[in-house]
């Protein structure tokens, strides 16, 4: 299939994530104030969307605390920065098994919540977008499984749709894209459909270009897609996303380096992405242009 370059591109900045990057870089924000400030700086650098997790302010460990989400969203909104807030709904499906010879009982790190509990911060904070991790997978070489059953995903999607919060489908592998199509066919996810292709996370879809194009070629033509890879391939994937007809995601959730040995800030990663996109002859879309494209609920702004 011939490439169809995107002439208009929006950038999402994934601000902090839920991994252990906070132990590797002082630039990875922990507290609600740090997360909000980093999101604001990313928006000023050119990100139309900021994708936010929260962390325990003391330990830096990932959290689902409602008060932390509320403080992050309130701080961003009170700054009057024009940016689209995208909150994760991926937490609460974390299963940690014991050793291969003693997988049960599950370890204390396990956090499996109901669909309603996993969406409580979405109900309270009302972001314009929230994510839906559209399947389960082995996540890395530990005993951790990201668990998202079809019934749970249907319930979470129904909650988001009832709130008029746009769902960003997160597809980590081809089966996730397959199930996402089913949710759209069932009318649970409403158009326009937004999907993020999450590449290179062990053991989901590898970030080679053949796999990427295979997934892109299976996205319905009327869907809006974005894609990213992790680590050293984050910036090459900015170019790949544009060449493949999609949009861009960068940020400290996925990569902590600006170049080898140089730790980045979120704003610096966005600035680098802007340079790449514009050097390819494409226009960077602002928040209001993205709201129109995705038909976001402006009352949630």
C-alpha positions, 0 to 999 in steps of 0.5 A: 500500500502506498504511503499517504503522508499526513499534512495536518498532525496533532501531537499528544504528550504522554506526561508521566506514565506508570512505569519506573522512569521516575527512578531514572530521571529527575524530569519525570514528574511525580506530584500533581503540581509537577505533572500539571506544570509539565503538561502545561509546558508541553502544551506551550511547546506544541502539544494539543493533547496531554495524556496524564497518569498520576503518581504517589507524590512521595514514592513516585509509584503509580496511583489511582487516587481520585484526589491526585487526578482532581488536583492535576486536572484542576491545576491545568484548567486553572492555568487557562492553558489551552490544551486537551486533557486525556486521562488514562483509564488503564489502571486497575487491571494489574495482575501480578502472579507469584513464581512460575512454581507458585503463581497463586496467591497473587502478589500484593502489587495486584490491583484489579478493580471494577469497571466503575471504580476504574472510571471514577476519576473520569466521572469526577474530572470529566476530561475531554478524552480518556484511554481504553486499553483494548485487551490483555497482554503479558507486560514485559518479562516480569510476572505482570499481566495487563488484564482487560476482559471484553466485558470490563472493556464494554462496561468502561466504554459505555461509561465513557460514552455516557459521559460524552468523553471521547475514547482513545482506544489503545491498541498494543497488539493486533487482537486489540485492534480487532476487538476495538472494531467490534466495540465500534460495530456494537455502537459502544464506541461512537464516531469519530473513532480515535485509536493509538497504536502502542508499539514496541512494548514487550510483549505486544506489537513489535515496533518494526515498520512492517508490523506498524503498516500491517496495523495501519492498513487494518484501521478503518479509513474513517478512524483517526489514528496516532502511534508511538514507540518507546525508548530510542525509537520514539523520534523515528516513530514521529516521522513514521507516524506522519508518513503513515498518515497518522498523528504523533505521541511523545513524552516521558512515559515512553522515553526519557532521553532527548539524545543518547545520555541527555535526559529530556523534559516533556517540553523538549520532546514535544519541541523535537517532534514539532521540528520533525513534523514541520520539516516534513512539510506538515502543519501542527494542529492546535487544540481547537482544531483537534476538538473540531476534528474529533468532535470533542465535548467543549463543555468539558474543556 
